[in-house]
Amino acid sequence: MPKMPPEESTPLIVREGGKPKPKLPVKQLAVLVVCRLAEPICLTSILSYLPQMVRSFGVPETDVGFWVGITASSFSIAQCMTGIAWGRLSDRVGRKPIILCGILGMLSSVLVFGFANSIAMAMISRSCIGLLNGNVGILRTVVAELVPERELQPQAFSLLPLTWSIGSIAGPIIGGFLSEPAKNHPTLFPPGGFFDRHPFALPNMFTAAILFMAFVFGTLFLEETLVGHRHRYDPGREVGKKIEAFLSSIFTRFTSTKPTRKHSPIPTDEETAPVATHSSTNYSSTTKSPSPPVPHTHNHPHVPLPWSQVLTRQSIYNILLYFLIAIHVVSYDSILPVFFSSRPPTTKDPIRLPFHIPGGFGLSTAHIGLIYSINAVITMLLQFLLYPPIARHYGSVKLLAASAAIYPFIYFVTPYTLAITSTSGLYTAWSIIILLKSVTGVFAFTSSTILITNTASSIRVLGTLNGFATSTAAMGRAVGPSSFGWMFSLGQKSEWSTIPWVGLTIVAAMMWVWLPKLVEGDGVGGESSSSSDSSDDENEQDGENGAEVIDGERVRSIEIVEPEREEEEEECRKHKGRRRRLSMGSVGEQ
């Protein structure tokens, strides 16, 4: 039977006959985890030493918070400028090339940042990390293309935040214990040596080595998932297959005499070809008039879809919420190290409740790194053990609402912990804050990611949609740390040191403006034919222009995704004698 070109609705995982339980493509998800792991290490390692790095540039103590915020947000400002472009480009040339380019760009920029000797050099190198890397949204897109089943999405989409948590454990430890090595480890790094002249180079060199390993691993083992590019020649992947075969021959003692076919997570053209295929001898297209046919973008997978199909109403609501989450969460993580490392209150400038709580706890970089690592460990456990079952039971919208209710409390009580005089009370307070911060972080970011992905009208807009979400969140990460860092510095100079914490509380409470409008999306190809026909303009166009005549009868592509449609599938199989596909994509039915 002749083949049709694969469309954006072509399923990535095809299960023929029966109804086996869907499984995760573990190998490819593992490759994505490796490619993702280096990024959180790079971004979180600076949390431990950035205040000290800014001080080493000769910045006055009262202005440290401001410049820490500006330096941290320079990455997000740059990422905001290029996130959409990287996502749009990945919809054209493929996911894998863009992911590898992002890793290389981050690697080179990290090395420059490690040797920065001025605020300007530090900000430029951090900006380059954002300009040259749009992997956050693209990696989410790859996960969505690999795992279209809604029942598997909580597990699949939890992997990237889980990887972030693992990197967030390692990042602050790397930054805290490898920065200023001549000061912290004088026996290994003698004073006056190379690492004494460049006290923040070692953690960035270590991070660059991890990024290089991620680049090599991605080149060898990452599959392309973009429709139309899945089977193009990939020299890196060919070498990776030879390495896999070599390792398999070492660890396998007995081989089958009959050659077996190894299945890739990305199916072949024959596996993904629609049931109703086109033949010039037997089939003819139906036309309403002799005029030229209306061009249909489904037949041109590399033509970007219009923005009206990228940004639906639900997409806009979810991206606005993602923007607010990025503002207050990243701003809190940015000013918290400054709060921890600032000098404790003195008799000249004591605590005057309820509005003036100056200074901080006077912690070292090692202690700050340890606190962030503990928070990341808790987050990782919650992400792995708690989120998937709770998300399946309650849904992403309710978990996002729970986070929105807890965030304002965390931000409001944080400065008042400095007024606690009891050691046991202080430990108890911060244990509760860290636990709540971990829970809300897991619920908010993972739920928001799933909700944004499930608002996509077509699999062909996933790269652009996630790129737009990444750029919008980057705008929040740019505006937030710089603004609240300035507020922190302003508060330390005035009688209202609680200004940044009250501001974070207000921003977090603003999430309730859009939360009541959210609905659980079905994802690409996840709606039934009846609902999609009435709510999706693209599907309506398919019904008008995409119909064909097969054996004298009109055939149109519809979606069958719900288990309760078994009777319709059985009738289709008996009538046409064709194989049935049960997937998130569309099938041909007479």
Residue pairs with C-beta under 8 A, 6 or more apart in sequence:
1 273
1 277
1 279
2 277
2 278
2 279
3 269
3 270
3 273
3 277
4 273
4 274
4 277
4 278
5 228
5 299
5 301
6 227
6 228
6 269
6 272
6 273
6 301
7 227
7 274
7 298
7 299
7 301
7 586
8 227
8 298
8 301
8 458
8 459
8 460
8 524
9 458
9 459
9 524
9 525
9 557
9 559
9 585
9 586
10 227
10 272
10 274
10 585
11 148
11 267
11 272
11 525
11 581
11 583
11 584
11 585
12 145
12 146
12 148
12 225
12 265
12 266
12 267
12 272
13 22
13 25
13 146
13 147
13 148
13 149
13 265
13 267
13 583
14 267
14 271
14 272
14 581
14 583
15 22
15 581
15 582
15 583
16 579
16 580
16 581
17 579
17 580
19 563
19 582
22 149
22 151
22 152
24 147
24 152
24 155
24 156
25 146
25 147
25 265
27 221
27 265
28 142
28 146
28 222
28 223
28 265
28 266
29 143
29 146
29 147
29 156
29 159
31 217
31 218
31 221
31 222
31 223
32 139
32 142
32 143
32 159
32 160
32 222
33 159
33 160
33 163
34 213
34 214
34 217
34 218
35 99
35 103
35 135
35 139
35 214
35 217
35 218
35 222
36 135
36 139
36 160
36 163
36 164
36 167
37 163
37 166
37 167
37 210
37 214
38 103
38 106
38 167
38 207
38 210
38 211
38 213
38 214
39 106
39 133
39 135
39 136
39 167
40 163
40 164
40 165
40 166
40 167
40 168
40 171
41 167
41 170
41 171
41 174
41 207
41 210
42 106
42 110
42 129
42 171
42 207
42 211
43 75
43 171
44 167
44 168
44 171
44 172
44 175
44 372
44 376
45 171
45 172
45 174
45 175
45 203
45 204
45 207
46 53
46 72
46 113
46 175
47 171
47 172
47 175
47 333
47 334
47 337
47 368
47 369
47 372
48 172
48 175
48 176
48 179
48 337
48 365
48 366
48 368
48 369
48 372
49 175
49 176
49 179
49 180
49 200
49 203
49 365
50 68
50 71
50 72
50 337
51 64
51 68
51 337
51 338
51 341
52 179
52 180
52 341
52 365
53 116
53 122
53 179
53 200
54 64
54 67
54 68
54 71
54 119
55 61
55 64
56 199
56 200
57 67
57 117
57 118
57 119
57 122
59 67
59 119
61 343
62 489
62 492
62 493
63 489
64 338
64 342
64 489
65 335
65 338
65 485
65 486
65 488
65 489
65 492
66 482
66 485
66 486
66 488
66 489
67 119
67 485
68 334
68 335
68 337
68 338
68 481
68 485
69 331
69 334
69 335
69 481
69 482
69 483
69 484
69 485
69 486
69 488
70 123
70 481
70 482
70 485
71 119
71 122
71 123
71 126
72 126
72 330
72 334
72 481
72 485
73 334
73 477
73 478
73 479
73 480
73 481
73 482
73 485
74 123
74 124
74 126
74 127
74 130
74 478
75 126
75 127
75 129
75 130
75 477
76 130
76 326
76 330
76 474
76 475
76 476
76 477
76 478
76 481
77 127
77 130
77 474
77 475
77 478
78 126
78 127
78 128
78 129
78 130
78 131
78 474
79 130
79 131
79 133
79 134
79 470
79 471
79 474
79 477
79 478
80 130
80 471
80 472
80 474
80 475
80 478
81 130
81 131
81 471
82 130
82 131
82 132
82 134
82 471
83 134
83 136
83 137
83 467
83 468
83 470
83 471
83 472
83 474
84 464
84 467
84 468
84 470
84 471
85 134
85 467
86 98
86 102
86 133
86 134
86 135
86 137
86 138
86 467
87 134
87 137
87 138
87 141
87 463
87 464
87 465
87 466
87 467
87 468
87 470
88 304
88 463
88 464
88 467
89 98
90 98
90 134
90 138
90 141
90 226
90 463
90 467
91 226
91 302
91 304
91 460
91 461
91 462
91 463
91 464
92 302
92 304
93 229
94 224
94 226
94 229
94 232
95 138
95 141
95 142
95 145
95 224
95 225
95 226
95 463
96 218
96 222
96 223
96 224
96 234
98 134
98 135
98 138
99 135
99 138
99 139
99 142
99 218
99 222
100 215
100 218
100 219
100 222
101 132
102 132
102 133
102 134
102 135
102 138
103 133
103 135
103 211
103 214
103 215
103 218
104 132
104 215
105 128
105 129
105 131
105 132
105 133
106 129
106 132
106 133
106 211
107 208
107 211
107 212
107 215
108 128
108 132
109 125
109 126
109 128
109 129
109 132
110 125
110 129
110 204
110 207
110 208
110 211
111 204
111 205
111 208
112 121
112 124
112 125
112 128
113 122
113 125
113 126
113 129
113 204
114 198
114 200
114 201
114 202
114 203
114 204
114 205
114 208
115 198
115 201
115 204
116 122
116 125
116 200
130 474
134 467
134 470
136 466
136 470
136 473
137 463
137 466
137 467
137 468
137 469
137 470
138 463
138 466
138 467
139 160
140 157
140 160
140 449
140 453
140 466
141 462
141 463
141 466
142 225
143 156
143 157
143 159
143 160
144 453
144 456
144 459
144 462
144 466
144 523
144 524
145 225
145 226
145 459
145 462
146 156
146 225
146 265
147 153
147 156
147 157
148 459
148 523
148 524
148 525
148 526
148 583
148 584
148 585
149 584
150 454
150 522
150 523
150 526
151 392
153 450
153 453
153 454
153 523
154 387
154 388
154 391
154 392
154 446
154 450
155 388
157 446
157 449
157 450
157 453
158 383
158 384
158 387
158 388
158 446
160 449
161 383
161 442
161 445
161 446
161 449
162 380
162 383
162 384
165 376
165 377
165 379
165 380
165 383
166 376
166 380
167 376
168 372
168 373
168 375
168 376
168 379
169 373
169 376
169 377
169 380
170 373
171 372
171 376
172 368
172 369
172 370
172 371
172 372
172 373
172 376
173 369
173 370
173 373
174 203
174 206
174 207
175 203
175 365
175 369
176 365
176 366
176 367
176 368
176 369
176 370
177 184
177 366
177 369
178 202
178 203
178 206
179 199
179 200
179 202
179 203
179 365
180 199
180 200
180 365
181 188
181 189
181 195
181 199
181 202
182 189
182 190
182 191
182 192
182 193
182 195
182 196
182 199
183 196
183 199
184 366
189 195
189 196
190 196
194 201
195 201
195 202
219 236
219 240
220 236
220 237
220 239
220 240
220 243
221 237
221 240
221 244
222 237
223 230
223 237
223 264
223 265
223 266
224 230
224 232
224 234
224 266
225 266
226 463
227 301
227 459
227 460
228 301
228 302
230 266
230 267
231 266
231 268
231 269
249 255
272 585
274 557
274 586
274 587
274 588
275 576
275 578
275 579
275 580
275 581
275 587
275 588
275 589
276 548
276 550
276 555
276 557
276 587
276 588
276 589
276 590
277 588
278 548
282 550
282 551
283 548
283 549
283 550
284 548
284 549
285 293
285 548
285 549
286 547
286 548
286 549
286 554
287 293
293 545
294 545
296 541
296 545
296 546
297 303
297 305
298 542
298 546
301 460
304 464
305 457
305 458
305 460
305 461
305 464
305 538
308 537
309 457
309 458
309 461
309 537
309 538
310 457
310 461
310 464
310 465
310 468
311 319
311 465
311 468
312 455
312 457
314 451
314 455
314 518
314 519
314 521
315 452
315 455
315 456
315 465
317 514
317 517
317 518
318 448
318 451
318 452
318 455
318 469
318 518
319 452
319 468
319 469
319 472
320 472
320 514
321 400
321 448
321 511
321 514
321 515
321 518
322 448
322 452
322 469
322 472
322 473
322 476
323 472
323 473
323 475
323 476
324 476
324 507
324 508
324 510
324 511
325 444
325 445
325 448
325 473
325 476
325 511
326 472
326 473
326 474
326 475
326 476
326 477
326 480
327 476
327 477
327 479
327 480
327 507
328 407
328 411
328 480
328 504
328 507
328 508
329 407
329 441
329 444
329 445
330 476
330 477
330 480
330 481
331 480
331 481
331 483
331 484
331 485
331 500
331 504
331 507
332 410
332 411
332 414
332 484
332 504
334 480
334 481
334 484
334 485
335 481
335 484
335 485
335 488
335 500
336 414
337 368
338 360
338 485
338 488
339 360
339 361
339 414
339 415
339 488
340 360
340 361
340 363
340 367
340 368
340 371
341 360
341 361
341 362
341 363
341 364
341 365
341 368
342 359
342 360
342 361
342 362
342 492
343 359
343 360
343 362
344 359
344 360
344 361
344 362
344 418
345 351
345 357
345 358
345 359
345 418
346 359
349 358
349 359
350 358
351 357
351 358
351 418
351 419
352 495
353 416
353 419
354 498
355 495
355 496
355 497
355 498
356 495
356 496
356 497
356 498
357 415
357 416
357 418
357 419
357 497
357 498
358 492
358 497
359 418
359 492
360 418
361 418
363 371
371 434
374 434
375 434
375 437
375 438
378 434
378 435
378 438
379 438
379 441
379 442
382 438
382 439
382 442
383 442
383 446
386 439
386 442
387 399
387 442
387 443
387 446
390 399
391 399
391 446
391 447
391 450
395 520
396 446
396 447
396 448
396 450
396 451
396 520
397 447
397 451
397 515
397 518
397 519
397 520
399 443
399 444
399 447
400 443
400 444
400 447
400 448
400 451
400 515
400 518
401 515
402 440
402 443
403 439
403 440
403 441
403 443
403 444
403 447
404 444
404 508
404 509
404 511
404 512
404 515
406 436
406 439
406 440
407 440
407 444
407 508
407 511
408 505
408 508
408 509
409 436
410 433
410 436
410 437
410 440
411 501
411 504
411 505
411 508
412 501
412 502
412 505
413 429
413 433
414 433
414 501
415 497
415 498
415 501
417 426
417 429
417 430
417 433
420 426
420 429
451 518
451 520
451 521
452 465
452 466
452 469
453 462
453 465
453 466
453 521
453 523
454 520
454 521
454 522
454 523
454 526
455 465
455 521
456 462
456 465
456 523
456 524
457 524
457 536
457 538
458 524
458 538
459 524
459 525
462 524
480 507
483 503
484 500
484 503
484 504
487 499
487 500
487 503
488 499
488 500
490 499
491 497
491 498
491 499
491 500
523 584
524 584
525 559
525 561
525 583
525 584
525 585
525 586
526 561
526 584
527 535
527 536
527 559
527 561
528 559
528 561
528 562
528 565
529 539
529 558
529 559
529 560
532 539
532 559
533 539
533 540
533 543
542 556
542 557
543 556
546 556
546 557
547 554
547 555
547 556
548 554
548 555
548 556
549 555
550 590
553 590
555 588
555 589
555 590
557 586
557 587
557 588
558 586
558 587
558 589
559 585
559 586
559 587
560 568
560 569
560 582
560 586
560 587
560 589
561 583
561 584
568 589
569 580
569 582
572 578
572 580
572 587
572 589
572 590
573 579
573 580
575 590
576 590
580 587
581 587
